Amino acid sequence: EDQVTQSPEALRLQEGESSSLNCSYTVSGLRGLFWYRQDPGKGPEFLFTLYSAGEEKEKERLKATLTKKESFLHITAPKPEDSATYLCAVQGENDYKLSFGAGTTVTVRA
Amino acid sequence: DTAVSQTPKYLVTQMGNDKSIKCEQNLGHDTMYWYKQDSKKFLKIMFSYNNKELIINETVPNRFSPKSPDKAHLNLHINSLELGDSAVYFCASSQSGKSYTFGSGTRLTVV
């Protein structure tokens, strides 16, 4: 069974203080690793899909990287509007479903 | 235009009642899903339909019954609601497992 573990569970940052979130995974053949952002009372909002080890993707202050065992989401010089729960999910080779981690809740203080 | 829309957004009901949640997508995707998010924010797959055919049916009590009248709609009916069914239910759609898009969720509270 696919497994996803995210750490830390919660992260409190000062505005401008860069940091990284970790997503460790086990899957029998990776079709894709997904990062989503979820705000309170809303559905997950798509950020990135990574497909193979060594791949990197960037969007504004966020950068996602992938190895064979884990993915990192780097937040550079965060702003208060980056406060949210960040969810990581994997999709197996022949799967349609996503298997999610429990998320990391990021709070950025001004 | 909302890509994946669910109704209702909030649902408060008594134990033992039967309720339905509806979902519609206008993305032209071929696959739709129901996910459950518990109080600890953990999202877990429940069901999936591909072109109206059930392809994923995780270990879920048979009080939960999905129905897909066509590719753009997926409904979830729950019989004999229990306190433990309280959660947020998310509908999602994809094109053969790609371009996953989630709805905004239905918060179900059973009292």
Interface residues (C-beta under 8 A of the other chain):
Chain A: R31 G32 F34 Y36 Q38 G41 K42 G43 P44 E45 F46 T85 L87 A89 Q91 D95 Y96 K97 L98 S99 F100 A102 G103 T105
Chain B: V4 T31 Y33 K40 K41 F42 L43 K44 I45 S48 N50 I55 I56 F90 S94 S96 G97 K98 Y100 T101 F102 G103 S104 G105
